[in-house]
Amino acid sequence: MKTWIGRTQDNYNSLYSLIEYDRTFRVAERCGYATPEEMWNCNPLIGGSTDPADFGLVPEGTRMVECSRPPTEREISFGYGARHYKELPVPPGRRFVTDERGQRYTVPRS
């Protein structure tokens, strides 16, 4: 699953494009704004993934970071021994994050 974060005005080409998405997906309402225009002017940090249910506001300071985890016992039993890497959104101050399957990843020190 591909995850992304970014500012509203970086994710939509124009206010018109945000309004069009809002007609279909109610983007502004899902983020707590009364209108797409209000959301455009505030330019909040938003995020989502290939699953539309993941769309929403993201805490300020969150960044996308390549995180790693060691293989699970099951993966080792099948002969997989490498670390796994995944780019995940990381709120400030977090040392660990969990992906959509519940796998825990370590955040590198920056």
Summary of the structure (lengths in Angstrom):
residues: 110
radius of gyration: 17.0
end to end distance: 24.6
largest distance: 53.6
contacts: 265
relative contact order: 0.18
helix: 31%
strand: 29%
